[in-house]
Amino acid sequence: MASFHVFLCLLGLVVLCHSDSFFQKLELKDLKNPPKGCVDKDGKQHDFGSEWDRDCMACSCTSEGLSCSSKMPNANTVDISEDCELVVDKDACSAKVVMKSDKTKE
């Protein structure tokens, strides 16, 4: 029976792949002076082809625009067994599903 509970907890990990993301299309304001990259929410410019992490988001810049995906699971999309719980570490940008009865078992 314990292996069944572990199996259910592991199924919850599959859902962790679902995360929040967004895409901000690149806007051409001046055709004579095209952008050289993407500007993030803080106003910092990132060159085309660059990738970076900020606030648990993995971001990239292409000639199409700025794309960011959360490295953290969305609490609304995580479906786990009653015997398990989601443990989120925002400082490390990580999450794992553990058994409630023994938090050392993922």
Salt bridges, closest charged atoms under 4 A:
ASP40 OD2 - HIS46 NE2 2.92
ASP42 OD2 - ARG54 NH2 2.58
ASP53 OD2 - LYS71 NZ 2.71
ASP55 OD2 - LYS41 NZ 3.53
ASP55 OD2 - ARG54 NE 3.68
ASP83 OD2 - HIS5 ND1 2.15
GLU85 OE2 - LYS103 NZ 2.44
